Amino acid sequence: MKILSYRRGRKTIYNNQAVISLDGVKTADEAKKYIGKKVRIDFSSTYIIGVITKVHGKKGRVIARFRRGLPGQSILKEIKLIG
């Protein structure tokens, strides 16, 4: 699982929400099973926990909302599914 980008619009960037690609998930129907699961991003000395909230598009990507804003280093970083 990787973070692909922040959730964003034309003029705004939501840096506490991220678009995530899930391993082995190709459709939106498969991605719906992951809604409500927790994810965790590990850094050198800390971590950030978030929750998958909704499906993003038709290719099996999802939106996750985190407790605080994500740093720029989190883009393309591997994340873990907690529960």
C-alpha positions in Angstrom: 0.0 0.0 0.0 1.3 3.4 -1.0 0.2 7.0 -0.6 -0.1 8.5 -4.0 -1.1 12.1 -3.3 -3.0 14.4 -1.0 -6.7 14.8 -1.6 -7.0 18.1 -3.4 -9.1 20.3 -5.5 -8.3 23.0 -8.0 -7.3 25.6 -5.4 -7.1 23.7 -2.1 -5.0 20.8 -0.7 -6.2 18.7 2.2 -2.9 17.6 3.7 -4.7 15.5 6.4 -6.3 13.3 3.7 -4.5 11.1 1.3 -5.2 9.0 -1.8 -4.0 5.4 -1.2 -3.4 2.6 -3.7 -4.1 -0.9 -2.2 -2.1 -3.9 -3.1 -4.1 -6.4 -5.2 -7.3 -4.2 -5.4 -8.3 -3.4 -9.0 -12.0 -2.3 -8.7 -14.1 0.0 -6.5 -16.2 -2.9 -5.3 -13.1 -4.6 -3.9 -12.0 -1.3 -2.3 -15.3 -0.9 -0.4 -14.3 -3.8 1.9 -11.5 -1.6 3.4 -13.7 1.3 4.5 -13.4 1.8 8.2 -10.0 0.0 8.5 -7.1 1.8 10.2 -3.8 2.6 8.5 -0.5 3.7 10.0 2.5 5.5 8.5 5.8 4.9 10.3 8.5 7.5 10.4 11.9 7.3 12.1 10.7 8.2 15.6 6.9 8.5 15.4 3.8 7.4 13.5 0.5 8.8 12.2 -2.7 6.8 12.3 -5.6 7.3 9.9 -8.9 5.7 8.8 -10.0 4.8 5.3 -13.2 6.8 4.7 -14.2 6.3 1.1 -13.4 4.9 -2.3 -11.7 7.2 -4.8 -12.5 6.5 -8.5 -13.0 3.2 -10.2 -9.5 1.7 -10.0 -9.6 0.6 -6.4 -8.0 3.6 -4.7 -9.3 4.9 -1.4 -9.2 8.1 0.6 -7.8 8.0 4.2 -8.2 10.7 6.8 -5.4 11.2 9.3 -5.4 12.8 12.8 -3.0 15.5 11.7 -1.5 16.8 8.5 0.9 14.6 6.6 4.4 15.8 5.8 5.6 15.9 2.2 7.9 12.9 2.8 4.9 10.7 3.2 4.1 10.8 -0.6 5.0 7.4 -2.1 5.7 6.0 1.3 4.7 2.5 2.3 1.9 2.3 4.9 0.5 -0.6 7.0 -3.0 -1.8 7.5 -3.7 -2.1 11.3 -7.2 -3.4 11.6 
